Amino acid sequence: MAAGSCLLLLLLLPWLVTSSHSPPGCKIRITSKGLDLVKQEGLRFVEQELQNITVSDLHGKEGQFHYNISQVKVMDLQLAFSDLHFQPQQHLVFNISNASISLRFRRQLLYWFFYDIGSINASADGVHIHTVLQLAKDEAGRLKISNITCNASIARMHAGFSGTLRKVYEFLSTFIITGMRFLLSQQICPSLEHASLVLLNSVLDTVPVRNYVDEHIGIDYSLLRDPAISADTLDLDFKGVFFPRTRENQELENHAVEPVIKETERMVYVAFSEYFFDSAMHAYFQAGVLALELEGEKVPKDLEVLLRATFFGTIFMLSPAVDAPLRLVLQVSAPPRCIIKPSGTSVSVSAFLNISLVPPGRPAVQLSSVAMETKLSARVFLQGKALRVQLDLRRFRIYSKQSALESLALFSLQGPLKTLLQLTIMPLINERTKKGVQIPLPEGMDFTREVVTNHAGFLTVGADLHFSKGLREVIEKYRLGPTAPAYPSPWPAEPSTDPHPL
């Protein structure tokens, strides 16, 4: 019995391991080159934070000498040597070596009946700061800095004294400098901890997680797991799934190939599997908006003339209301499917076209129902932080659901109908897709020099990064307001039920 249980466990183990690893629909890789850019902006941010250090007043007594040091201000920083690198499995390491900090503070000295006030310039040299940031997925599925360890030390500190009691200050300099050195070193790490756990996390809050795309669908960009960090890369696995707004908890099961990013030449790589695009089309299909209805004057004249002058002319003559306006209903019959190959990306669509006459004041008379199979070529590109798709009609076939004879008669309509679809339907589709979908990057960070590469089952976008806004600018923008909402959208809160063009 025990042997049988062990055998069953061994057979189930591969399935259990596979099922516990949900494949991502979208994957982002940040390389060491991208980290170098982040270091430059991060260094400016650290300088700003250290300049705002608040050092407590220092006062004491040595014999008949009473001294008080107050209003300590950081005047200048020289962070000449810094390093930011990945540390497996979930850490970023930020080091500052041999930095210097210039200070100015107010002095007050009482010796017997002598009282002296003024300012003192001081400098802390050989400043070393070692910080380790731990990255993790929070409960909302957003990347966060979950913990920080910090060590700071000051090798040397000097102070320049002047005034009538300069000799006295030089006598007391050992006590003053030692105290100031201790107080300053004790303020560095708390300042950086607040900057990381509070301020930088507020920037990460601007990354879209679960948002509405338009009035019909939304997208879930929540992380599937903690980031995977190697010595040269940071990889983030996102759900990358669209959902209809009327059924927000509905998700399409992912059976697509998992994206695999091997490149490291660019600063960042974003990979999208076929599942990413399939879920978008499935969500639109579930929302019931992949349909187009044209009636009367909205039917293109060329198409109306074509239908009345060809095989359908005979069908029209069978109806007592030959001169009645036409109604065309084009409806996608199943969720479109995306196919990504090294040679390109395509979308397969099955639909039907119902042709009816609508006599005024009388019920509509259906003349025919034509099945359509089309294949669209898709050009995927990145503009700013928006992923966009440009579609073009490549293949088109129509046939009748009613008889083989009608299918044969429809053959002559394929060319003209394909041309009309390209002129009427495709512009409507591309008007929708050109709006694009935002890629999950923090506010203030954008892509440049994008290159799209197709693979078997997924595509990758390699790009460089640049900061359109500084970290401080983004932090100040959100300092007084709430963090990014779960569903930021310019659209109405309730989904629209109106029919929407293809």
Summary of the structure (lengths in Angstrom):
residues: 502
radius of gyration: 33.6
end to end distance: 59.9
largest distance: 121.2
contacts: 1554
relative contact order: 0.13
helix: 30%
strand: 41%
